[in-house]
Amino acid sequence: MQKHRDAHHLVPVSVLAAVLCFFTACATGGTSTGNSGGGTPATTPQPTKAVKTKPQGPITIDLALCERILSKTEAGQITKTTITNIHVITDSSGGDGGGSCNYETAPLKAAVFVALFPGGAAALQGEQTQLQNEPDFKGSITPISGLGDAAIGIVNPITAGLIQYHVSVAYGTLFIDCVLPKSSVGDAASIDQLKQVAQLVVDRI
């Protein structure tokens, strides 16, 4: 991620699909019963819990994916805006198959966007290291616990009066960068908004 990156300039890192598998055990009869011969009472089999696997390979960035991980309504509620369109951007370099879902209030004006690329933990560490090594980076990087495999919140002053916010997450082989291109609600509230977005993405990817 470059310091000057705007809403449509993507970090060159992570992508992949998560598989959500449900296994249910079918049962007949609702209660345990005994028998006159003193045998073991029958029990009702219990459904197993849903098993969610982490991303392990490339995913396709398309409108269906963007609508699944975060709806226009949810994006609007979180950012307190009216989202009119989801603009899907895919990597055109012929490389990693990454891309982004841009939730727009007007054409080319994203209130929030979610970039997804391959890379996982290595990409997350690379982003952090790159920022820390930039002499003119005057923002902050804060670890976030309980989100994906690892996550950081970034407050990145671009110019005077313009701050860009990121919550970047490593999840399986995927690098997820949730971004507010600008915000007027302050640092803590902006990062909190992005944590809500990131959690929905991780839960649904």
Buried (B, 14 or more C-beta within 10 A) or exposed (E): BEBEBBBBBBBBBBBBBBEEEEEEEEEEEEEEEEEEEEEEEBEEEEEEEEEBEBBEBBBEBEEEBBEBBBBBEBBBEBBEBEBBBBBBBBBEEEEBBBBBBBBBBEEEBBBBBBBBBBBBBBBBBBBBEBBEEBEEBEBBBEEBEEBBBBBBBBBBBBEEEEBBBBBBBBBBBBBBBBBBBBBEEEBEEBBBBBBBBBBBBBEEB
